[in-house]
Amino acid sequence: MEFKQVPLTSPLSNDMKHSIELFLYRAAELLENYDDLKKNGVGFGGLSNYSFEDGVISGPSLNVCRHRLKGLFVDFRFFFGNDEPTNFLSFTGVLGKLTDDIGFRSVLKESKQFWIEKGFLDGWSKIPAREMIRIYFNSQAFHGRHINEGEYLELIKSFDQKTLEYILVFYISDRIQSIKNISWVLEKVCKDNVLQVPAYKYA
C-alpha cells in the first residue's frame, strides 16, 4: 500500500509512548490469536442464511470450541473494556492530539465509525453490535455468572447459542480490522516519530 509519512506535531511524551507501545503489543497478540482461528476454519466469506421465528434469530455457526473462542474474547476485551488503557475509542481519541494532518484525522474518524456501527442485524435485533458485546462480556464470557441478568436473558432469548457466538465473533472481527488499521498507522511512530497514512486519504 502506498502511504505518506506524517511527522508529529511534537515529540511523544513518555506516557504517550508507553500507551502506544502497550496498544501495539496487545494488538499483535489479538491479531495472532485471530489469525490462528482463521487457520482453523473461522471465516465469514460467502452467503449466510438467517431465520427469524418466534422472536429467535437462527443462522450459521462456528466449528470452534467455545473455550477457544473465549481466548479471543479475552484478548479483545483489552480494547473494549472501559477500564482498559487500550480502550479503542478512548485511545484513538487521544491519538488525535498527535497531528492535525487531514489524512490521519480521516483514518481516525473512519475507524471510530466502524467501531460504533450497529451491525448487519440492525432491524432484526433490538440489540446493536457494541451492546451485544458488552452484555456478553459482562456475563457468561468472563464471570460464570450474570451481571445485569435481565440484559443477558434478553440476549440469549433473541438468538440460539450457536448463532449468538457466530455473530459475536463476526462483530468482533470487524473491530479487529479497525485495530489492525490503527496499528499499521502507528507502526513506526515510537521509533521514527512519524505516522503511516494511506495515500488514498489525500486523493
C-alpha positions as CSV (number, residue, x, y, z in Angstrom):
1,M,0.0,0.0,0.0
2,E,1.3,3.5,-0.9
3,F,1.4,5.8,2.1
4,K,2.5,9.2,3.3
5,Q,4.8,9.6,6.3
6,V,3.3,12.3,8.6
7,P,5.5,13.9,11.2
8,L,4.2,14.5,14.7
9,T,3.3,18.0,15.8
10,S,5.6,17.5,18.8
11,P,7.7,14.6,20.2
12,L,5.9,11.8,22.0
13,S,5.7,12.2,25.8
14,N,6.9,9.2,27.8
15,D,3.3,8.4,28.8
16,M,2.1,8.6,25.2
17,K,4.9,6.4,24.0
18,H,4.1,3.8,26.7
19,S,0.4,3.9,25.8
20,I,1.2,3.3,22.1
21,E,3.6,0.5,22.9
22,L,1.0,-1.2,25.0
23,F,-1.6,-0.8,22.3
24,L,0.7,-2.3,19.7
25,Y,1.7,-5.2,21.9
26,R,-1.9,-6.1,22.8
27,A,-2.9,-5.6,19.1
28,A,-0.2,-8.0,18.0
29,E,-1.4,-10.7,20.5
30,L,-5.0,-10.3,19.4
31,L,-4.2,-10.4,15.7
32,E,-2.1,-13.5,16.1
33,N,-4.9,-15.1,18.1
34,Y,-7.4,-14.3,15.4
35,D,-5.2,-15.4,12.5
36,D,-4.8,-18.8,14.3
37,L,-8.6,-19.1,14.5
38,K,-8.9,-18.3,10.8
39,K,-6.4,-21.1,10.0
40,N,-8.7,-23.4,12.0
41,G,-11.7,-22.6,9.8
42,V,-13.2,-19.4,11.3
43,G,-14.3,-17.2,8.4
44,F,-17.1,-15.1,7.1
45,G,-16.9,-15.3,3.4
46,G,-19.9,-16.2,1.2
47,L,-23.6,-16.0,1.9
48,S,-25.2,-16.9,5.2
49,N,-28.8,-17.7,5.8
50,Y,-30.7,-16.5,8.8
51,S,-34.3,-17.1,10.0
52,F,-36.5,-15.3,12.5
53,E,-39.1,-17.4,14.1
54,D,-40.9,-16.8,17.4
55,G,-38.6,-13.9,18.2
56,V,-35.4,-16.0,17.9
57,I,-32.8,-15.4,15.3
58,S,-31.1,-18.6,13.9
59,G,-28.2,-18.8,11.5
60,P,-24.7,-20.1,10.8
61,S,-22.3,-21.5,13.4
62,L,-18.6,-21.7,14.0
63,N,-16.9,-25.0,14.1
64,V,-14.8,-23.9,17.1
65,C,-15.0,-24.9,20.7
66,R,-16.4,-22.0,22.8
67,H,-13.5,-22.3,25.2
68,R,-11.2,-21.5,22.3
69,L,-13.4,-18.5,21.4
70,K,-13.0,-17.3,25.0
71,G,-9.3,-16.8,24.4
72,L,-10.2,-14.4,21.5
73,F,-12.7,-12.6,23.7
74,V,-10.1,-12.2,26.5
75,D,-7.6,-10.6,24.1
76,F,-10.3,-8.4,22.5
77,R,-11.6,-7.2,25.9
78,F,-8.4,-5.0,26.3
79,F,-9.8,-2.8,23.5
80,F,-13.4,-2.8,24.7
81,G,-13.4,-2.6,28.5
82,N,-14.0,0.9,29.8
83,D,-11.4,0.5,32.5
84,E,-8.6,-0.5,30.0
85,P,-5.9,1.9,28.9
86,T,-6.2,0.5,25.4
87,N,-9.9,1.0,25.2
88,F,-10.2,1.7,21.4
89,L,-12.4,4.8,21.4
90,S,-10.5,6.4,24.3
91,F,-7.2,5.6,22.8
92,T,-8.0,6.8,19.3
93,G,-9.4,10.0,20.9
94,V,-6.0,10.7,22.5
95,L,-4.2,9.9,19.2
96,G,-6.0,12.9,17.7
97,K,-3.5,15.1,19.6
98,L,-0.5,13.8,17.6
99,T,-1.2,15.9,14.5
100,D,-3.8,17.9,12.6
101,D,-3.0,16.1,9.4
102,I,-6.2,15.7,7.4
103,G,-5.4,12.2,6.2
104,F,-4.6,11.0,9.7
105,R,-7.8,12.6,11.0
106,S,-9.7,10.8,8.3
107,V,-8.3,7.4,9.4
108,L,-9.3,8.0,13.0
109,K,-12.8,9.1,12.0
110,E,-13.3,6.1,9.8
111,S,-12.0,3.6,12.4
112,K,-14.3,5.1,15.0
113,Q,-17.3,4.9,12.7
114,F,-16.6,1.2,12.1
115,W,-16.3,0.6,15.8
116,I,-19.7,2.1,16.7
117,E,-21.7,0.8,13.8
118,K,-24.9,-1.1,14.8
119,G,-24.1,-4.3,12.9
120,F,-25.7,-6.2,10.0
121,L,-28.7,-7.3,12.1
122,D,-29.9,-3.8,12.7
123,G,-33.7,-4.0,12.2
124,W,-33.9,-7.7,13.2
125,S,-32.4,-7.4,16.6
126,K,-33.1,-4.6,19.1
127,I,-29.5,-5.1,20.5
128,P,-26.8,-3.3,18.4
129,A,-23.4,-4.7,18.0
130,R,-21.5,-2.9,20.8
131,E,-24.3,-3.5,23.2
132,M,-24.3,-7.2,22.4
133,I,-20.6,-7.5,23.0
134,R,-20.8,-5.5,26.3
135,I,-23.7,-7.6,27.6
136,Y,-21.9,-10.9,26.8
137,F,-18.6,-9.8,28.2
138,N,-20.2,-8.7,31.4
139,S,-21.9,-12.0,32.0
140,Q,-21.2,-15.5,30.8
141,A,-18.0,-15.0,28.9
142,F,-15.9,-13.8,31.8
143,H,-17.7,-14.3,35.1
144,G,-19.6,-17.5,35.0
145,R,-22.5,-15.5,36.5
146,H,-24.9,-13.0,35.1
147,I,-24.3,-9.3,35.8
148,N,-27.4,-7.4,34.9
149,E,-29.1,-10.7,34.4
150,G,-32.1,-9.1,32.6
151,E,-30.0,-7.9,29.8
152,Y,-28.3,-11.2,29.4
153,L,-31.5,-13.2,29.4
154,E,-32.9,-10.9,26.8
155,L,-29.8,-11.5,24.7
156,I,-29.9,-15.3,24.9
157,K,-33.7,-15.3,24.2
158,S,-33.1,-13.4,21.0
159,F,-30.6,-15.9,19.4
160,D,-29.9,-19.6,19.5
161,Q,-26.5,-20.3,21.1
162,K,-24.5,-21.2,18.0
163,T,-25.8,-18.2,16.1
164,L,-25.0,-15.8,19.0
165,E,-21.4,-17.0,19.1
166,Y,-21.1,-16.6,15.3
167,I,-22.5,-13.1,15.4
168,L,-20.3,-12.1,18.3
169,V,-17.2,-13.2,16.5
170,F,-18.4,-11.6,13.3
171,Y,-18.9,-8.2,15.1
172,I,-15.5,-8.6,16.9
173,S,-13.7,-9.4,13.6
174,D,-15.0,-6.1,12.1
175,R,-13.5,-4.2,15.1
176,I,-10.3,-6.3,14.9
177,Q,-9.8,-4.8,11.4
178,S,-10.0,-1.3,12.9
179,I,-7.4,-2.3,15.5
180,K,-5.2,-3.6,12.7
181,N,-5.5,-0.4,10.7
182,I,-4.6,1.8,13.6
183,S,-1.6,-0.5,14.5
184,W,-0.3,-0.1,11.0
185,V,-0.6,3.7,11.1
186,L,1.4,3.6,14.4
187,E,4.0,1.1,13.4
188,K,6.9,3.5,13.2
189,V,5.8,6.3,15.4
190,C,7.7,5.3,18.6
191,K,11.0,4.8,16.7
192,D,10.8,7.5,14.0
193,N,8.2,10.0,15.2
194,V,6.2,9.5,12.0
195,L,2.8,8.1,11.2
196,Q,1.9,6.0,8.2
197,V,-1.2,7.3,6.4
198,P,-2.6,5.6,3.3
199,A,-2.0,7.8,0.2
200,Y,-5.6,7.5,-0.9
201,K,-6.7,9.6,2.1
202,Y,-5.2,12.6,0.3
203,A,-6.8,11.9,-3.1
